Amino acid sequence: MANNLTPKNMALRVERYDYRLVFSKKGRARFISHLDMMRTFSRIFKRARIPVWYTQGFNPRLYIMFPLALPLGTESDVEIMDISLTERMDSDELMTRINSAMPEGLSINKVTEPAMDHKDIAASQYNIRFKLKNDKDTCGLFKDYLSQDRINVKKRSKKKGLIDIDIKPDVKLLSIKEDDGFAVADLILPSGNDKNINTSVLMDGFKEYAGEEFEQIYTTRTKIITKTGENFT
């Protein structure tokens, strides 16, 4: 009778080896949505013949973990993806094989074994290059925007829809300069489990403050930062 109680999927259990991939997302690839990234990498791993590990049970699925969702249209130097394999692979070989199957705009830059937990992530650093229409002083207006006592913006809440919040305490401006009519800002925003503010919330608030649409805007995530101030990658 004991054998009849053994789960049918017990024999499917296999060894798994965990890897953390740091990749860049540039150009046209910045328009691949977070959900589509899962499908994209699933096809990449098949083309590259990577021995990926699947979850067990009645509906096995490819194990891929993205700890931070990137807003659509944002580029990144430091996206993170955790995967598991059914056999151990050399990091350089794994990176080479995946990159050989990557579409334009996606590139693996580093492969390691996971050292820190996703819960250690606290913030992200961004470089934002932007310009308002009608030759407005974009750089000066953005400085005025951030110098307000409060920076009230609308943020979507899971329970209450759009709510008004003050993000003034959450924006850390590292530098800002003018470059050929563009404002170029480096800043840090929270992006951990406790609080997450993406750049679109900040920049939509600035657009409303300035009363003008953007002529151009390019946003790039350049660093992921832990609660202790370390570089997560």
SEMI-803832 format. One line per 2 residues: their letters; for each residue x, z, y of C-alpha. Coordinates in nm, 2 decimals, padded with zeros to 4 digits. Each point is the difference from the previous one (the first is absolute). Layout:
N
a> X Z Y | ...
This chain:
233
ma> 00.00 00.00 00.00 | 00.29 00.08 00.24
nn> 00.11 -00.36 00.00 | -00.34 -00.12 00.12
lt> 00.04 00.22 00.31 | 00.32 -00.17 00.10
pk> -00.05 -00.22 00.32 | 00.00 -00.37 -00.09
nm> 00.25 -00.07 00.28 | 00.26 00.25 -00.11
al> 00.21 -00.27 -00.17 | 00.02 -00.19 00.33
rv> 00.21 00.26 00.17 | 00.34 -00.13 00.10
er> 00.30 00.13 00.19 | -00.01 -00.06 00.38
yd> 00.28 -00.03 00.25 | -00.08 00.05 00.37
yr> 00.15 -00.20 00.28 | -00.04 -00.01 00.38
lv> 00.02 -00.33 00.17 | 00.06 -00.04 00.38
fs> -00.11 -00.34 00.12 | -00.05 -00.19 00.33
kk> -00.32 -00.18 00.10 | 00.06 -00.26 00.26
gr> -00.14 -00.32 00.16 | -00.32 -00.13 -00.17
ar> 00.02 00.27 -00.26 | -00.11 00.26 00.26
fi> -00.35 -00.15 -00.04 | -00.02 00.10 -00.37
sh> -00.24 00.29 -00.01 | 00.08 00.33 -00.18
ld> -00.24 -00.08 -00.29 | 00.14 -00.35 -00.03
mm> 00.35 00.14 -00.02 | -00.09 00.15 -00.34
rt> -00.11 -00.34 -00.13 | 00.30 -00.17 00.15
fs> 00.25 00.23 -00.17 | -00.19 -00.02 -00.33
ri> 00.06 -00.38 00.00 | 00.36 00.05 00.12
fk> 00.08 00.23 -00.29 | -00.15 -00.24 -00.25
ra> 00.21 -00.29 00.14 | 00.31 00.21 00.00
ri> -00.07 00.13 -00.36 | 00.04 00.36 00.11
pv> -00.10 00.25 -00.28 | -00.25 00.19 00.20
wy> -00.18 00.31 -00.13 | -00.38 00.00 -00.02
tq> -00.22 00.31 00.01 | -00.15 00.10 -00.33
gf> -00.36 00.03 -00.10 | -00.29 -00.24 -00.03
np> 00.08 -00.19 00.33 | 00.38 -00.03 00.02
rl> 00.12 -00.10 00.34 | 00.34 -00.08 00.15
yi> 00.16 00.31 00.15 | 00.09 -00.08 00.37
mf> 00.00 00.27 00.27 | 00.01 -00.08 00.37
pl> 00.02 00.34 00.19 | -00.07 -00.15 00.34
al> -00.25 -00.27 00.09 | 00.14 -00.24 00.27
pl> -00.25 -00.12 00.26 | -00.08 -00.37 -00.04
gt> 00.23 -00.21 00.22 | 00.28 00.26 00.02
es> 00.35 -00.09 -00.13 | 00.22 00.25 -00.17
dv> 00.36 00.05 -00.09 | -00.07 00.30 -00.23
ei> -00.31 -00.03 -00.21 | 00.00 00.21 -00.32
md> -00.13 -00.08 -00.34 | 00.03 00.22 -00.31
is> -00.02 -00.17 -00.34 | 00.06 00.10 -00.36
lt> 00.16 -00.21 -00.27 | -00.01 00.02 -00.38
er> 00.38 -00.03 -00.02 | 00.29 00.10 00.22
md> 00.15 -00.27 00.22 | 00.30 -00.02 00.22
sd> -00.11 00.03 00.36 | 00.19 -00.31 00.12
el> -00.14 -00.21 -00.28 | -00.35 00.12 00.07
mt> 00.03 -00.08 00.37 | 00.14 -00.35 -00.07
ri> -00.27 -00.09 -00.25 | -00.28 00.11 00.22
ns> 00.14 -00.17 00.31 | 00.04 -00.32 -00.19
am> -00.38 -00.01 -00.04 | -00.10 00.13 00.35
pe> -00.19 -00.22 00.24 | 00.12 -00.06 00.35
gl> 00.01 00.31 00.22 | 00.03 00.26 -00.28
si> 00.34 00.13 -00.11 | 00.12 00.30 -00.20
nk> 00.29 00.17 00.19 | 00.06 00.30 -00.22
vt> -00.08 00.14 -00.34 | 00.05 00.37 -00.10
ep> -00.16 00.27 -00.21 | -00.25 00.20 00.20
am> 00.17 00.30 00.17 | -00.27 00.13 00.23
dh> -00.37 00.04 -00.04 | -00.25 -00.20 00.20
kd> -00.13 00.33 00.14 | 00.33 00.04 00.18
ia> -00.09 -00.29 00.24 | -00.09 00.11 00.35
as> 00.04 -00.29 00.24 | 00.10 -00.36 00.05
qy> 00.22 -00.16 00.27 | -00.11 -00.33 00.15
ni> 00.14 -00.26 00.23 | -00.27 -00.16 00.21
rf> 00.06 -00.31 00.21 | -00.30 -00.09 00.22
kl> -00.12 -00.17 00.31 | -00.33 00.00 00.19
kn> -00.16 -00.31 00.14 | 00.00 -00.10 00.37
dk> 00.36 00.11 00.07 | -00.09 00.37 00.01
dt> 00.28 00.26 00.00 | -00.03 00.08 -00.37
cg> 00.30 00.23 -00.01 | -00.11 00.20 00.31
lf> -00.36 00.03 -00.11 | 00.10 00.12 -00.35
kd> 00.22 00.27 00.16 | -00.30 00.11 00.21
yl> -00.23 -00.01 -00.30 | 00.23 00.24 -00.20
sq> 00.06 00.23 00.30 | -00.37 00.10 00.02
dr> -00.09 00.36 -00.08 | -00.23 -00.13 -00.28
in> 00.00 -00.32 -00.19 | -00.35 -00.04 -00.12
vk> -00.06 -00.26 -00.26 | -00.27 -00.09 -00.26
kr> 00.09 00.06 -00.36 | -00.20 -00.06 -00.31
sk> -00.11 00.31 -00.20 | -00.12 -00.02 -00.35
kk> -00.30 00.22 00.07 | -00.08 -00.05 00.37
gl> 00.09 -00.37 00.07 | 00.19 -00.05 00.32
id> 00.10 00.32 00.17 | 00.20 00.07 00.32
id> 00.33 00.18 -00.04 | 00.30 00.08 00.22
ik> 00.32 -00.14 -00.15 | 00.23 00.11 00.28
pd> 00.17 00.27 -00.21 | 00.05 -00.25 -00.29
vk> 00.19 -00.28 00.19 | 00.37 00.04 00.02
ll> 00.15 -00.28 00.22 | 00.37 -00.05 -00.08
si> 00.07 -00.29 00.24 | -00.17 -00.27 00.20
ke> 00.15 -00.29 00.19 | -00.10 -00.34 00.15
dd> 00.14 -00.31 -00.17 | -00.09 -00.34 00.14
gf> -00.35 00.11 00.12 | -00.07 00.20 -00.32
av> -00.01 00.37 -00.04 | 00.20 00.12 -00.30
ad> -00.08 00.35 -00.12 | 00.15 00.21 -00.28
li> -00.23 00.29 -00.09 | -00.10 00.23 -00.28
lp> -00.36 00.07 -00.12 | -00.12 00.23 -00.28
sg> -00.06 -00.17 -00.33 | -00.02 00.28 -00.26
nd> -00.28 00.15 -00.20 | -00.07 00.26 00.27
kn> -00.04 -00.26 00.28 | 00.02 -00.37 00.03
in> -00.02 -00.21 00.32 | 00.09 -00.36 -00.03
ts> 00.12 -00.22 00.29 | -00.33 -00.19 00.04
vl> -00.17 00.33 00.12 | 00.27 00.06 00.26
md> 00.02 -00.37 00.12 | -00.38 -00.05 00.01
gf> -00.01 00.31 00.22 | 00.27 -00.15 00.23
ke> -00.18 -00.33 00.02 | -00.32 00.18 00.11
ya> 00.21 00.20 00.25 | 00.16 -00.31 00.15
ge> -00.33 -00.20 00.00 | 00.17 -00.30 -00.14
ef> 00.05 -00.18 -00.33 | 00.34 -00.05 -00.16
eq> 00.17 -00.33 00.05 | 00.22 00.08 -00.30
iy> 00.08 00.31 -00.21 | 00.24 00.05 -00.29
tt> 00.02 00.33 -00.18 | 00.26 00.09 -00.26
rt> 00.04 00.32 -00.20 | 00.37 00.09 00.00
ki> 00.02 00.34 -00.16 | -00.19 00.25 -00.21
it> 00.07 00.36 00.08 | -00.04 00.32 -00.20
kt> -00.14 00.34 00.11 | 00.36 00.11 00.04
ge> 00.10 -00.30 00.21 | 00.19 -00.18 -00.28
nf> -00.02 -00.37 -00.07 | -00.24 -00.04 -00.29
t> 00.16 -00.32 -00.12
